[in-house]
Amino acid sequence: MSGTNDTHGGPALPQERRLRTEIPGPRSRELLARKQAAVPPGIGTTLPVFVTRAGGGVVVDADGNSLIDFGSGIAVTSVGNAAPRVVERVTRQVADFTHTCFMVTPYESYVEVCETLNRLTPGDHEKRTFLVNSGAEAVENAVKVARHATGRQAVVVFDHGYHGRTLLTMTLTAKNMPYKDGFGPFAPEVYRVPLAYPFRWPTGRENCAEEAAAQAIDMITKQIGAEKVAAVVIEPIAGEGGFIEPARGFLPRVLEFCRANGIVFVADEVQTGFARTGDLFACEDEGIVPDLICTAKGIAGGLPLAAVTGRAELMDSVHVSGLGGTFGGNPLACEAALGVFETIERDDLVGRARHIGSVMLPRLRALAERSELVGDVRGRGAMIAIELVRPGTKEPDPVATAAVARRCHAEGLLVLTAGTYGNVLRFLPPLVMPDHLLEEGLGILEKAITEV
């Protein structure tokens, strides 16, 4: 994969890190001034370089700098920023028509996306899928389906979870700042229970799965009433919460409880789906078959698309026109998704994600042995994180985390931070990133941590 380049048309985009100016450069700073005058400050920016081209494992800014991309637009451009099959399909579609609204006059690509998701998502039961615009919209609609199908109202979510920025999904999200602060009052009938967080479990990793599941189930039973719960909503790996892999055994135990009590198990695979973790869906790692699964981000190569896929009997319970939206399943996004599905399968991007993990994890674990700043290394496939702490403790160190990120950015490596405590560096390289860029990016990260 050393020569991977997903750009389409025109001269090939060199797969190299190249710094022509400081980061951000003068042209990006000019554009940033325009942004600040036109866009409210509530729209934050991780790294204010204004992109002009992107592909393979790099993004090129308005000053001609070429940066290594360890972010993928927050796990969106897994197949690359301009994957040929995506570009070809979207280009063809945009010349035919851009929109009719599927609820007014439908088109085949929407149906084909739904058929593909029904086939690819975990479980061999009969399924239905409908399409919306964003991950938050998918999660919110999954809750609607669960409530309608069960006749119940309560929704259970987990510590460190992130599910979106709408009123309901903001309520489902655990972290206050910046997602919830000042935006209340929040939606009713949402309850939060512990997540099996191995690195921070008080009695140790070995007890985490059993004790966390027991606590969560006890809280649901005693404080809410299992018979009142419509849905349990969980990320198989907590994304914004810090790429927390629940201790093995936790998810199966929660699923078993849901099955026994008629509770709809909703898997939020918005960030983890579509080959990101080395399986097509993260649920597959422990054989979890959700009742409803929410997908978005990597589904359409950068175009806005999301989906809810689930058991036919749940999905069919909703009355006609109870689901939908003007732009949901836009024809351009549907064609992009079909290009993504084809790319993942033909280029074996599931295997590629596993390879990326096999390169990153050993180097990061070796780094943790050398640096007391690195408290934990975790993740699967191309969804990897390190948690930074004050040396000799487990106390979160968000200041050091921000400093490491700044050094990486200055050296031309785009990295993202995350975590409830703001002390996690998360790595989401495009699955088409060539190995030499992956290795070079890891070298920059190692140097930044050593310097901090």
TAWODA-V383838 format. One record per helix or strand of 2 or more residues. SS is the DSSP state (hx for helix, st for strand). FROM is the first residue (numbers start at 1). TO is the last residue. Records with the same first field share a line. If there is no record, write none. Layout:
SS = FROM-TO / FROM-TO
//
This chain:
hx = 26-38 / 72-75 / 84-96 / 108-120 / 135-150 / 167-172 / 198-200 / 205-224 / 226-228 / 250-260 / 282-286 / 297-300 / 312-315 / 331-346 / 349-370 / 398-410 / 435-451
st = 51-55 / 58-61 / 66-69 / 127-132 / 154-158 / 190-193 / 229-234 / 237-238 / 244-246 / 264-268 / 292-295 / 306-311 / 374-380 / 383-389 / 413-414 / 416-418 / 424-427
//
